Amino acid sequence: MKRMKLKEIPKKKKKKKKKRKRGNNTAAGNMKRRER
């Protein structure tokens, strides 16, 4: 019974983990990404 109630009321949505950019956030890195 309790579980059904929890399913009806979505309390916390799971946060999607963002992929970390590994130090590739420079102009040169962005250009390389565009080429692909």
RAHUKA-V491805 format. One record per residue. RES is the residue in one small letter. PHI is phi as a letter, one per 40 degrees, with the letter a starting at -180 (none if undefined). D_LAST is the distance of its C-alpha to the last C-alpha in Angstrom with 1 decimal. Layout:
RES | PHI | D_LAST
RES | PHI | D_LAST
This chain:
m | none | 51.6
k | c | 49.9
r | c | 46.6
m | d | 46.7
k | c | 47.3
l | c | 44.2
k | c | 42.1
e | c | 43.5
i | b | 42.8
p | c | 39.2
k | c | 39.7
k | b | 36.5
k | c | 33.1
k | c | 31.0
k | c | 28.4
k | c | 24.8
k | c | 23.6
k | c | 20.7
k | c | 18.2
r | c | 18.8
k | c | 16.2
r | c | 17.4
g | f | 18.1
n | b | 14.5
n | b | 15.7
t | b | 16.0
a | d | 14.9
a | c | 13.2
g | c | 11.4
n | c | 10.3
m | c | 9.1
k | d | 6.9
r | c | 5.5
r | c | 5.4
e | c | 3.8
r | c | 0.0
